[in-house]
Amino acid sequence: MKNEATKPAETKWRHRLYEVIFEAETVAGKTFDVILLIMIILSVAVVILESVKSLRDDYGKLLLGAEWAFTIIFTVEYVLRLISVRRPLRYAKSFFGVIDLLAIIPTYASLFLPGLQYLLAIRILRLLRVFRILKLAEYVGEARVITSALRASAKKISVFLLGVLTLVTIIGSIMYVIEGEQHGFNDIPTSIYWAIVTLTTVGYGDLSPQTPLGKAFASLVMIMGYAIIAVPTGIVTVELSRSHSKISTQVCPECHAQDHDADAVFCKYCATHL
């Protein structure tokens, strides 16, 4: 009986906590999120400044203290997020859940492996929430369109990359035969590296053909590179033109899914009322 009496109060408390932490529609929720974004920016700035030797020598203790303070705050925030949701494990495995966890692990890991704290720069990924927090739904929508296009293009691009991998292997082998070890092409893997650098038009210049035949072949590879680079761009562009829809900033309280349609009443993933 005692549990039944306390259950409504507990549910109400968790629901209120959820609204503050996850929803950007209320004043309290938006205030929480804006403060969180400011702290994320400051924490990333601390990590960046700490990597500067002169600043680390002069203000090392201050920067370290600030880093630990931010980490503790983000740890408490992460725990509160797990407490407020209905399914903590599902949130922990979600995109933002993983990012939130990765934002605090490096500091604790640095106790055993010094230097890992600089990986805290990954906290900047948490700023992706700014689009939902500031109700920039159109930007979230564009991001979803790009993500969907990349996902739809994955198989085609995979086939394309396999073809490119085959091509650079052939090109590298041919260049190894043409130039040989006397001109710096010591082995086929090195020649393949040259083929990748040349085909992608990067051109580091650390390795270049010396013979007339090698230069002629390299010129052909460079021209080929321009044509090849345009292929994945065209594939993604086609997919981008196929879909566009307005979405809301609403987060599902059950599965924590986002990117719902603007007029959605129920979550399209788990059917929970929004």
C-alpha positions as CSV (number, residue, x, y, z in Angstrom):
1,M,0.0,0.0,0.0
2,K,2.9,2.3,0.8
3,N,4.3,1.8,-2.7
4,E,1.0,2.6,-4.3
5,A,0.7,5.8,-2.3
6,T,4.2,7.0,-3.2
7,K,4.1,6.0,-6.8
8,P,2.1,9.0,-8.1
9,A,4.4,11.4,-6.4
10,E,7.5,9.6,-7.8
11,T,6.0,9.6,-11.3
12,K,5.1,13.3,-11.1
13,W,8.7,14.1,-9.9
14,R,10.3,12.1,-12.7
15,H,7.9,13.6,-15.3
16,R,8.8,17.1,-14.1
17,L,12.5,16.3,-14.2
18,Y,12.1,14.9,-17.7
19,E,10.4,18.1,-18.9
20,V,13.2,20.2,-17.6
21,I,16.0,18.1,-19.0
22,F,14.6,16.8,-22.3
23,E,12.0,19.3,-23.4
24,A,12.8,22.7,-24.9
25,E,9.2,23.8,-25.1
26,T,8.9,25.0,-21.5
27,V,10.7,28.0,-19.9
28,A,12.5,25.8,-17.4
29,G,13.5,23.3,-20.1
30,K,14.8,26.0,-22.4
31,T,16.7,27.7,-19.6
32,F,18.3,24.4,-18.5
33,D,19.4,23.7,-22.1
34,V,20.8,27.1,-22.8
35,I,22.8,27.0,-19.5
36,L,24.0,23.5,-20.5
37,L,25.1,24.7,-24.0
38,I,27.1,27.6,-22.4
39,M,28.8,25.1,-20.0
40,I,29.6,22.8,-22.9
41,I,31.2,25.6,-24.8
42,L,33.2,26.7,-21.8
43,S,34.3,23.1,-21.0
44,V,35.6,22.6,-24.6
45,A,37.4,26.0,-24.4
46,V,39.1,24.8,-21.2
47,V,40.3,21.6,-22.9
48,I,41.6,23.6,-25.9
49,L,43.4,26.1,-23.7
50,E,44.9,23.4,-21.6
51,S,46.6,22.0,-24.7
52,V,48.6,25.3,-25.1
53,K,51.9,24.7,-23.2
54,S,52.4,28.3,-22.1
55,L,48.9,28.5,-20.6
56,R,49.2,25.1,-19.1
57,D,52.4,26.1,-17.4
58,D,50.9,29.3,-15.9
59,Y,47.3,28.2,-15.3
60,G,47.5,24.4,-15.2
61,K,45.9,23.9,-11.8
62,L,43.1,26.3,-12.5
63,L,42.3,24.7,-15.9
64,L,42.5,21.2,-14.3
65,G,40.1,22.3,-11.6
66,A,37.7,23.7,-14.1
67,E,37.9,20.6,-16.2
68,W,37.0,18.4,-13.2
69,A,34.2,20.7,-12.1
70,F,32.6,20.5,-15.6
71,T,33.0,16.8,-15.6
72,I,31.3,16.4,-12.3
73,I,28.5,18.6,-13.4
74,F,28.0,16.7,-16.6
75,T,28.2,13.4,-14.7
76,V,25.4,14.5,-12.4
77,E,23.4,15.6,-15.5
78,Y,23.9,12.3,-17.2
79,V,22.7,10.4,-14.1
80,L,19.6,12.7,-13.9
81,R,18.9,11.9,-17.5
82,L,19.0,8.2,-16.8
83,I,16.7,8.6,-13.8
84,S,14.1,10.8,-15.6
85,V,13.6,8.5,-18.6
86,R,11.4,5.4,-18.5
87,R,14.0,3.2,-20.2
88,P,17.5,4.2,-19.1
89,L,19.3,1.6,-21.1
90,R,17.6,2.6,-24.3
91,Y,18.6,6.2,-23.7
92,A,22.2,5.2,-22.8
93,K,22.4,3.4,-26.2
94,S,20.9,6.3,-28.2
95,F,23.1,8.7,-30.1
96,F,22.9,11.5,-27.6
97,G,23.2,9.0,-24.7
98,V,26.5,7.7,-26.1
99,I,27.8,11.2,-26.7
100,D,26.8,12.3,-23.1
101,L,28.8,9.3,-21.8
102,L,31.8,9.9,-23.9
103,A,31.8,13.5,-22.7
104,I,32.7,12.5,-19.2
105,I,34.7,9.3,-19.6
106,P,38.1,10.8,-20.8
107,T,38.5,12.8,-17.5
108,Y,38.2,9.7,-15.3
109,A,40.3,7.7,-17.8
110,S,43.0,10.3,-17.6
111,L,43.7,9.2,-14.0
112,F,45.1,6.0,-15.5
113,L,46.2,7.1,-18.9
114,P,47.4,10.8,-18.8
115,G,46.5,12.8,-21.9
116,L,43.2,11.2,-22.6
117,Q,41.5,14.3,-21.1
118,Y,42.1,16.1,-24.4
119,L,39.5,13.8,-26.0
120,L,37.0,15.8,-24.1
121,A,36.8,18.0,-27.1
122,I,34.2,15.5,-28.2
123,R,31.8,17.4,-25.9
124,I,31.3,19.8,-28.8
125,L,29.1,17.2,-30.4
126,R,26.6,17.9,-27.6
127,L,26.1,21.3,-29.2
128,L,24.0,19.5,-31.8
129,R,21.1,19.9,-29.3
130,V,21.2,23.6,-30.2
131,F,19.0,23.0,-33.2
132,R,16.2,21.5,-31.1
133,I,16.7,23.8,-28.1
134,L,16.4,27.0,-30.2
135,K,13.5,25.5,-32.2
136,L,15.5,25.7,-35.4
137,A,13.4,22.8,-36.7
138,E,14.0,23.7,-40.3
139,Y,17.7,23.1,-39.7
140,V,17.0,19.8,-38.0
141,G,14.9,18.9,-41.0
142,E,17.7,19.6,-43.4
143,A,20.0,17.5,-41.3
144,R,17.5,14.7,-41.4
145,V,17.3,15.0,-45.2
146,I,21.0,14.8,-45.5
147,T,21.2,11.8,-43.1
148,S,18.5,10.0,-45.0
149,A,20.2,10.7,-48.3
150,L,23.5,9.3,-47.1
151,R,21.7,6.2,-45.7
152,A,19.9,5.6,-48.9
153,S,23.1,6.1,-50.9
154,A,25.1,3.8,-48.7
155,K,24.9,0.7,-50.9
156,K,25.7,2.6,-54.1
157,I,28.6,4.4,-52.5
158,S,29.9,1.1,-51.0
159,V,30.0,-0.4,-54.5
160,F,31.7,2.8,-55.8
161,L,34.3,2.6,-53.1
162,L,35.0,-1.0,-53.8
163,G,35.5,-0.1,-57.5
164,V,37.9,2.7,-56.5
165,L,39.8,0.4,-54.2
166,T,40.2,-2.1,-57.1
167,L,41.2,0.8,-59.4
168,V,43.9,2.2,-57.1
169,T,45.4,-1.3,-56.6
170,I,45.7,-1.7,-60.4
171,I,47.1,1.8,-60.8
172,G,49.6,1.3,-58.0
173,S,50.8,-2.0,-59.5
174,I,51.2,-0.4,-62.9
175,M,53.1,2.5,-61.5
176,Y,55.4,0.1,-59.5
177,V,56.2,-1.6,-62.8
178,I,56.8,1.7,-64.6
179,E,58.9,3.5,-62.0
180,G,60.3,0.8,-59.8
181,E,62.3,1.1,-56.6
182,Q,65.0,3.3,-58.1
183,H,62.4,6.2,-58.3
184,G,61.0,5.8,-54.8
185,F,58.2,3.3,-55.6
186,N,59.7,0.7,-53.3
187,D,56.8,-1.7,-53.2
188,I,53.2,-2.0,-54.4
189,P,51.6,-0.8,-51.1
190,T,53.7,2.5,-51.5
191,S,52.5,2.7,-55.1
192,I,48.9,2.2,-54.0
193,Y,49.4,5.0,-51.5
194,W,50.6,7.2,-54.4
195,A,47.6,6.2,-56.5
196,I,45.2,7.2,-53.7
197,V,46.9,10.5,-53.2
198,T,46.9,11.3,-56.9
199,L,43.4,10.0,-57.7
200,T,41.9,12.1,-55.0
201,T,43.8,15.1,-56.3
202,V,45.4,15.7,-52.9
203,G,49.0,15.6,-54.3
204,Y,51.2,15.6,-51.2
205,G,54.3,15.7,-53.5
206,D,56.3,13.3,-51.3
207,L,56.4,10.7,-54.1
208,S,56.3,11.5,-57.8
209,P,57.1,9.7,-61.1
210,Q,60.4,10.5,-62.7
211,T,60.2,8.8,-66.1
212,P,58.2,10.2,-69.1
213,L,56.0,7.2,-69.2
214,G,55.3,7.5,-65.5
215,K,54.5,11.2,-65.8
216,A,52.1,10.5,-68.7
217,F,50.4,7.8,-66.7
218,A,50.2,10.1,-63.6
219,S,48.5,12.8,-65.7
220,L,45.9,10.3,-66.9
221,V,45.3,9.3,-63.3
222,M,44.8,12.9,-62.2
223,I,42.3,13.6,-65.0
224,M,40.5,10.4,-64.0
225,G,40.4,11.6,-60.4
226,Y,38.2,14.6,-61.3
227,A,35.7,12.4,-62.9
228,I,35.6,9.9,-60.1
229,I,35.2,12.5,-57.3
230,A,31.9,13.7,-58.9
231,V,30.3,10.2,-58.7
232,P,29.4,10.1,-55.0
233,T,28.4,13.7,-55.1
234,G,25.9,12.9,-57.9
235,I,24.6,9.8,-56.0
236,V,23.9,11.8,-52.8
237,T,22.4,14.7,-54.8
238,V,19.8,12.4,-56.4
239,E,18.8,11.1,-52.9
240,L,18.6,14.7,-51.5
241,S,16.1,15.7,-54.1
242,R,13.7,12.9,-53.2
243,S,12.5,13.9,-49.8
244,H,11.8,17.0,-47.7
245,S,9.3,17.4,-44.9
246,K,8.8,19.7,-41.9
247,I,9.5,18.2,-38.5
248,S,9.0,19.2,-34.8
249,T,11.4,19.5,-31.9
250,Q,9.3,17.0,-29.8
251,V,11.2,14.2,-28.1
252,C,9.4,10.9,-27.5
253,P,9.2,10.2,-23.7
254,E,9.3,6.5,-24.3
255,C,12.0,5.8,-26.9
256,H,13.6,9.3,-27.0
257,A,13.3,9.4,-30.8
258,Q,13.3,12.8,-32.4
259,D,12.6,14.2,-35.9
260,H,8.8,13.7,-35.8
261,D,6.5,15.3,-38.3
262,A,5.3,18.7,-37.3
263,D,1.7,17.4,-37.0
264,A,2.5,14.1,-35.3
265,V,0.5,13.1,-32.2
266,F,2.1,9.8,-31.6
267,C,5.7,8.6,-31.9
268,K,6.3,7.0,-35.3
269,Y,8.7,4.5,-33.8
270,C,7.0,3.2,-30.7
271,A,3.4,4.8,-30.9
272,T,3.8,6.6,-27.6
273,H,1.6,9.8,-27.2
274,L,3.8,12.8,-27.7
